[in-house]
């Protein structure tokens, strides 16, 4: 996958790594983290949609995201 295929640009990914304490990061590392965050975000989104649908709502709420995140992170 090329960086253009991710929902996140490489600059925000680099800033995340800087916040984590990195002083330098290769482009391959940025692309890999972007790919991983994209996959996790889609999975959380899927579970949040299921939760809101189960609750009879079309709108995804913050609580749906929180619950979906707990489910995905534990998996």
C-alpha positions in Angstrom: 0.0 0.0 0.0 1.2 3.5 -0.7 0.9 6.3 1.8 -1.9 7.9 -0.3 -4.2 4.9 0.4 -4.3 5.6 4.1 -6.7 7.9 5.9 -3.8 9.4 7.8 -1.0 11.3 6.3 2.6 10.6 7.3 3.1 13.9 9.1 0.5 13.1 11.8 2.0 9.6 12.1 5.4 11.1 12.6 4.0 13.4 15.3 2.5 10.4 17.1 5.9 8.7 17.1 7.5 12.0 18.4 5.0 12.1 21.3 6.0 8.5 22.0 9.6 9.6 22.3 11.1 8.9 18.9 13.8 11.3 17.7 13.8 9.9 14.1 11.6 7.5 12.1 12.1 6.0 8.7 9.4 6.3 6.1 8.9 2.5 6.2 8.0 2.8 9.9 5.6 5.6 9.3 3.9 3.7 6.5 3.6 0.6 8.7 2.1 2.5 11.6 -0.3 4.3 9.3 -1.4 0.9 7.9 -1.8 -0.5 11.4 -3.8 2.5 12.7 -6.0 2.4 9.6 -6.8 -1.3 10.1 -7.5 -0.8 13.8 -9.7 2.3 13.1 -11.8 0.3 10.5 -12.2 -2.6 13.0 -13.3 -0.2 15.8 -15.7 1.5 13.3 -17.2 -1.9 12.4 -17.9 -2.8 16.0 -19.2 0.7 16.7 -21.7 0.4 13.8 -22.9 -3.0 15.2 -23.4 -1.5 18.6 -25.3 1.5 17.4 -27.4 -0.7 15.1 -28.1 -3.1 18.0 -29.3 -0.1 20.1 -31.6 0.9 17.2 -29.6 4.0 16.2 -28.1 5.1 13.0 -25.9 7.6 14.8 -22.6 6.3 16.3 -22.0 7.8 19.7 -18.8 8.3 21.7 -19.9 5.4 23.9 -20.1 3.1 20.9 -16.5 4.0 20.0 -15.3 3.5 23.6 -17.0 0.1 23.9 -15.7 -1.0 20.4 -12.2 0.1 21.3 -12.2 -2.0 24.5 -13.4 -5.0 22.4 -10.8 -4.5 19.6 -7.9 -3.8 21.9 -8.6 -6.9 24.0 -8.8 -9.1 20.8 
